Amino acid sequence: MRNNLGSKLKKLSPAQIIVTYYFLAVSISMILLSLPVTHKNGVTWTFLDALFTAVSAVSVTGLTTVSTADTFSTTGIFFLMFIFQFGGIGIMTLGTFFWLLVGKKIGLKERRLIMADQNQFNLSGLVKLLKSILAIILWIELIGSFILGIYFLKYFPTWQEAFFHGVFASVNATTNAGFDITGASLTPYANDYFVQFVHIVLLTLGAIGFPVLIETKEFLFGNKRRLARFHFSLFTKITSLTFFILLAVGAICFYLLEFNHFLVNKEWDESLFYSLFQSAATRNGGLTTMNISELNPSTLLVMSALMFIGASPSSVGGGIRTTTFALNLLFLYHFAKGNRSIKIFQKELHEEDLIKSLVVTMMALLLCFISVVLLSITEDHSLLAIIIEVTSAFGTTGLSLGITPDLSVTGKITIIILMFIGRVGILSFLFIIGGKEKKVNYHYPKERVIIG
């Protein structure tokens, strides 16, 4: 039987195996979160609740059909944090770490899986890459836990409770999980700018992309001889520029659209942090310092678009990703100018990457459109609430107008599928169907088609 399983796995592409691993992670998470020790007394827990919460935790989304604060015990919350690590950092990153602990050799098959999971282009240096990712994320979480734990002493009666909330907040923010154990997200800290600032930093570090963090670490702390030859990769330049432009644009749009509505009569510092935090949260965080149902429909639509774009590739986040959005804009701009090649930062982009960016965007738009239409048929909620729910699930963000627990079975299953696809990525989702790449041995005559 083991030989049959091994032969079946060999026939699968790396993307299909990665998706299989994520299915396995969801299954194990369901079992862990369904144990009696994880729940508070008197909690009603169904199979669909278990499936929904497991997928939400593995995909680090934060949408829930139950209240995290009222449902899970301390043990259950620690289980959630453990699942966030697998979902945020990646199955292969932690898997490789455990392989190395038990002395397993990382062969070609494992390296191909790592390459698929981390969106890398070559097999060299992958184990070193994963070690760096794990070390950086754990250090970020540790420092965040220490800072927030000490600061929360002013909010909680005992140091144990303060550090418990500090550790959860740090892990939750760094992995962009979007869960909360206060029952009110970060609304209790709406006027505490230090807590908000630390969360913005942690959310940004988790969502900006692991390669960006690694290159930044090398630039700041690397060998002086290497620094003389060091240069940031094109990926780091594009994704960092796009990420921070979207962060700024999101904050400006929030301020302008809510200036005479939610932000009216608020001081400049309140307006600044409300705008900046909500923009950062739409990148993938899912946390909020207010009830977003109080916002203008136009603001919610802008937030929806930002959630659809999501975080950067090779990060804890979902969506179409920042580089996909950037390449689409570059392609449109250069095509309008009559350019057939795209040059940026003294580099020329690969045509294959442009095609992939358009495929991802079109597939994501189609997927979200079908989901919105389906939910508008099955659910008794406003179209705007459904759009927010769909883009939040696909972008693995976790923001909602509060309709998640009230969704029908069909609605919940739709959101589950969107969260899962948002985590594994559109390309991996497509490769599940397509399997391994096939070489074409022949071509038909080409003929032009009228466009536009």
N, C-alpha and C positions, 0 to 999 in steps of 0.2 A: 504494500500500500504506500509506503514511504517512497519507493522508486517511482510509482505512478504519479505521486504528487510532485516529485522532483522533475520528472519529464514534462509535466504540464507547465510548471513554472518556467522551464527552459524555453518553452514555446512562446511565452509572453514577452512583450517588449518591456524595457525598463519603466516606462510610464505606467504600463498596466500593472507591473509588480508594485510600484509605489502606491498606486491607488488601492491595490489589494491590501497593502500594509495599513493604509488609512482606514479601510473597512475593518480590519482587525483591531486597530486602535479604538474605533468607535464601539466595537463589540465588547472589548475588555472594559472600556469606560462605563458602558451600560451596566455591566456586572458589578463594578466597584460602586457606582452611584446607587445601585439598587439594594445594597447590603443594609440590613436594619440599623447597623451602627452609624450609618451616614446620615440618618434622618432624626429629626426631633420627634418627640412623642405626639401621636395623634395625626401625623401627616398622611394624607392620601397620595399614593404614588402609583401611577399607571405605566403600562408598557410604553405608551406614546410619550409620556412625560420623560421617561428614562431615555428613550431614543432621541428626543428633541434636545434634552439637556446634554447628552453625550456628544452629539454632533456639534452643538453650539460651543461646548468646551474644547473639543478637538480642533474645530475650525477657528477657535478664539474669537467668536462673534459676540456673545453676550445676550442674545435674544433668549428669553426663557418663558415657558408656559406656567412656571411656578415662581414664587418669591424665594430667592436664594436665602435671604435673611431668615425667613420664617420656616423654610423647609429643611435646611442642612444643619447638622450638628457641627461641632468643632472638627471632628474626624472627617466629616463630609467635605468641609471647606478645605482641609489639607489635601484630600483626594482631588478636589477641583484644581488646586494649585499644581499638583503633580501632573494632571492632564494638560493644563495650560502649557507646561514646558514642552511636552511632546507636540502639541499643536502649534505653538509659537516658534520654537527653535527648529522643529522639523524631526520627522521620524528617523531619517537616516543620520542626522547629527548625533542624537542621543543613542541610536542603535550602534553607530560606529564606536562611540565612547564605551559602551558595554562590551562590544567585541574586543576592543583593546584591553579592557580590564581582565577578560578571561583568556587573553593571549591568542585570540583568533587572528589569523593573517588576513589582511585586507587585500583580496585578489582583484582580478579584472572585473569579475561579475559585480562585486560590491562597489567598485569604483564607478561602474556605469550607472548603478542605482543612485549613488551620491551625486553624480553629474546630472541625472534627471531631476532629482529632488531639489538641487540648489541652482538649477538653470545655468550650469557651467558648460563651457565649450570644449574643454580638453580634459584628459585624464590625469595630468601631472599635478602634484601638489594638493590633491583633494583631501587627504587625511590631515595635512597641516592646516588646510582651510577650516575643516570642521572643528579641529582642536581650538583654533583661534576664535571661531564663532561661539563655541561653548564657553570658553574662558571669558570672553568679553561680556556676553549676556549675563553670566552668573555674577561677575564683578559688578555690573550695572545694578542687578537686582539686590546684591548684598549691600552696596553703598546706599541705594534707595531705601532699603529696609531699615538701615541704621539711622539715616537722616529722619525719615518719617516716624520711626519708632520712638526716637527721642522727642521729636516735636509733638507727637500725639499724647505725651505725658500730661499736657495741659488740657486734653479733652477727656481722658479716661482715668478712672480712680486708681488703677493698679498698673505697674509697669508691664505685667504679663499681657494685659488686655491691650495696652498701648502698642507693644511690639507685635502682637498678633495682628492688629489692624494695619500696622506699618508694613509687615512682611506681605500680607495679602495685597495691600495697595500697590506695593512696589512690583510684585510679580504680575499682578493684574494689569498694571499700566505698561510695564516693559513688554509683555507679550501681547498687549492691546486686546486683552480678553473681553473687556466690557462688562464683566459681572460686578455686582456690588453686594456688600454685606451690611450696608446701613439701611437698606430698604428705600433709600432716596438718592441713590447715586452720590454725587458730590455736592448736592444741594446744601447739606449742613455746613459746607466750607465755601459757600458762595461769596463770603466777604473775607475769606482767608487767602490772601494772594500768595503766601509762601507755599501752601499746600497745592494751590493751582499751578504755580510755577514749576514745582518739582514734578507734578504730573505731566505738564506739557513737555518738559525735558525727557522724562521717561518714555512717554508716548512717541516722541520724535525719534529717540534712539532706537526704539523697537521697530518703527515703521520705515525708516529712511533706507534700510538695506544693509545686510551684513557686510558685503564687499566695501561699502562706504565706510563703515566703522573700522574695518581691518586696515584699509588704506590710511584713514585718519590717524589711527593708532601708530602705524608705521612712520607716518610723517612727523608726529609729535614726539615719539619715543624711540625711533629707529636708530640704527648705527649711523654715525656722522659720515662715514665714507659712502654708505649707500644713499644717504640723503642728497649727496652731490649729483647722483644719477636718477634720483627719485622723481617720478611724475605721476599725477593722478590719471587714472584710466578714463576713457571717454564715457564709460558707464557712470562712474562717480560724478563726473562733471555734469552730465545731462540729468541724472536722477536727482542730484542735490539742488541744482538750479530749478528744476521743475517743482520739486517738493516744496521749496521755500517760497517760490512764486505763488503756488497754489495756497500755501498757508497764509501769505499776505493778502492775496485776492479774496480768499474766503473771509478773512477778518474784516476787510474793507467793505465787502458786500453785506456782511451781517450788520455792520455799523450803519451803513447808508440805508438799508432796508428797514432797520428797526429804530432808526434815529427818532422818529415821531410816534413810535409804537411802544415796544418793550423797553427801550432805553430812555424814554422820555422821563425827565426829572431825575435822572441818575447822574452822579458825578462823573468826571472824565475818566478817573481811574476805574470805576465800576464798568463803564462802557467799554474801556480798553480790554479789561480782562474777560468780560462776557464775550466780546467779539473774538478775541484771540483764542480763548479756551474752546469755544464751539467750533472754530475753524480747525484747531488741532484735533478735536474729537472726531470730526468727520473724516480725517485721514484714515482712521481705523480704530480709534479708541473706544467709542461708544459710551463714554462717560459724559455727564452733563451737570452743569451747575444751576440749571433751572428746568422748569417744566416746558418742554419744547412745544407743547400744544398751544402755548400762549403766543407763539411766534406767527408772523405773517405767512400766508401761503407762498408768497414769492420767496421768502427766506428759506422755507422748508424745501422748495424746489431746488434752490441753489445748493443747499446741504445735500439733497438727494443726488445731484450731479457730482458733487465732491466725493460722496460715498461710492458712487459708481466707478469713479476713477481709482479710488482706493490708495493703497500704500505703494511702496517701491517693490520691484522684483527682489527675490531672495531676502525677504524680510518676514515679519510675523503677519503681514496683512494680506488682504484679498483685493478684489476689484480687477479692473483691466490693467492696473499698475501705471505708475507715473511715466515710465519710459515709453509705454505704448501710447499714452496720450501725447507725449512730446513728439514722438515720431510721426503720429498722425498729423499734428499741426505743421511740422516741418515739411512733410510730404505735400500737404495742401498749399503751403506757401510757395515752395519751389515749383510745383506743378503749374500754379497760376503764373509764375514768372517765366515759364517755358524751360526750366532746368530739368534735365533727365537724370542728374545725379545730385545727391544732397551732401554738402560739405559743411561741417561744423567743428569748431575748435581744431582747425587744421587737419581734420580727419574726414574720410568719406564713408558714409554709411553703406552697409551691405544691403543689396536689393532684397535678399531673403528676409532680413530683419524688418524691412518695410512691409513686405507681404504678410509676415506674421502679425505685425501690429494691426494691419487692416482686418485680417482674419479674426483676431481676438476681439476687436471692437465690434465687428458686424455680428459675430456669434453671441457676444455678450448682450448687445442691443436686442437681438432676436429672442434670446433666452428671457431677458427681463420683460420684454413686451408680451410674450406668451404668458408669462407668470402673472403680470398685471391683469391681462384679459381674463385669465382663469380665475383669479381671486375676486375680480369684480363680479363674476358670475356666482361664485360660491359663498362670498362673504357679504354681510350686511354692514359694510363700513364705507366711508367716503373714499373716493378715488385717490385723493391726496394721501390719506393714511395708508392705503395699499401700496402706492408708489414708494413711500418712505420705507415700508416694511420690506418690499422686494429689493430695493437698492441697498438697504442696510444688511440684508441677508447675503446678497451677492458680494458686497464689499466687505463682508465679515466685520461689520462695524458694531451693530448692536443698538443703535438708536431706534426708538419706536414711539408712536403716539399712543401706546398702551393697548394695542389690539391683539398682541400675540396670544395671551391666554384665551381669548374669545374666538380664535380662529377655528373653523371646522376641521375635521380630520383631513380632508383634501387640502385645505389651506396650510395646515401644519406640515404635511408631507411635502408640499410644494416648497415651503420655506426650508425644510430640512435638505432637500435636493440642492437648492440655491446655496445654502451655507457650505455644503460639501464641495460643490463645484468651485465656489469662491475660494476655498482653501487649497484645493489641489491645482487649480488653475485651468483656464479654458483650453490651453494647448494639451495638457495632460488628459483632460476630459475628451478632447477630439481624438487623441492617440489611443484611447481605450477602444474606440470604434475602429480606427484605422489599423492598429497593430504596428508591426515593424515597417520601417521605410522600405519601399519597393523600388528597384532600379528599372527604368524604362528602357527596353531594348529596341523599340521602334517608335516612329513618329508619323502622324498623318500630315498631309499638306495643310498649311496655315491659311486662314482666310480672315479678313478684317470684318468687325461687326460695328455698326453705327452706335455710338454712345452719346447720351445727353440730348 
